[in-house]
Amino acid sequence: MTALSVLDLSPITQGNNASRSLANSLDLARHAERLGYKRYWLAEHHNMPGIASAATSVVIAHVASGTKTIRVGAGGIMLPNHAPLVIAEQFGTLAALFPGRIDLGLGRAPGTDMMTARALRRNLEASDNFPQDVVELMGYFQPAEEGQRIRAVPGEGQDVPVWILGSSLYGAQLAALLGLPYAFASHFAPAELDHALEVYRTRFQPSAQLDKPYVMLGLNVFAAPTDAEAKLLFTSLQQAFVNLRSGRPGQLPPPVETYDRDLDPVARSMLAQALSCAVVGSPETVRQGIDAFVRRTGADELMVTAQMFDHTARVRSFEILADVHRSMSQAA
């Protein structure tokens, strides 16, 4: 049965602050661990008023220190923003603190707007070096060789699985070439999903880390006791997307009863495309949606995200999904 994991952007909701969001992330991670989710990933975004996970490795340490068994990682670190050696040291440190529990997903995008990207890395050509930077980073996790001049300490010899993240064919090709697991951002950029999966699976070359293709797909899941309640909760994410794409990023807004009905055609079309990989509804609706998505894609793992205004409703959504997943596993 397809494994379930959690992707958390540590949403800052209207009227709240980063302290509350980070506390909520730890609380959700503890629930996810209890419910049997495989891993809990946090994502690097910058200059986003509604996202508290910008210092991703710090938040990973916060979550890992408050949990015991669930894998914790980055989904992902936007490598062009950083020197590979720095990331090797950060995640080598995390692996030393939490052995066997740390994952490192790597992305090529800046995770922000272009002005902020300049402030982060100064060199906008850094993304062109992404393949070389990934290989360099992976090298720092290998045992040091005699005479090696630059070493990651902590880092060298650490067991830190590396993933390639992407929303286009570029990441699929690189993951296949390097023999790494591949995570596709279908939860917000699904256009190239089918083509990327084909490229990754047909071109995959076995490596020391992985002997056959392994795909994890992002999926929005908003589960509630009824379809109507789930659809209402979903309007927070819809509003946030429209605001972001309109150049008005902000804190995650509360649900709006009539939001979907009052959308203009342009916004409606944008949401239909960007959020097409979403399962929204009651337990039975969620079961049908998950089953259809896995059958269509053959996903090995689902990385589930739920940007909800109400933290209690978000925890309940993951509880409902875990119950649905358990019943599906038993029926398989």
Secondary structure, DSSP 4 states (H G I P E B T S, - for coil): --EEEEEE--B-BTT--HHHHHHHHHHHHHHHHHHT-SEEEE----S-TTB--SSHHHHHHHHHHT-SSSEEEEEEEEGGGS-HHHHHHHHHHHHHHSTT-EEEEEESS-SS-HHHHHHHHS-TTGGGGHHHHHHHHHHHTSPPPTT-S---TTTTT----EEEEESSHHHHHHHHHHT--EEE-TTT--TTHHHHHHHHHHH----SS-SS--EEEEEEEEE-SSHHHHHHHHHHHHHHHHHHHTT---SBPPP-TTTTTT--HHHHHHHHHHT-SEEEESHHHHHHHHHHHHHHH--SEEEEE---S-HHHHHHHHHHHHHHHHHHHHH-
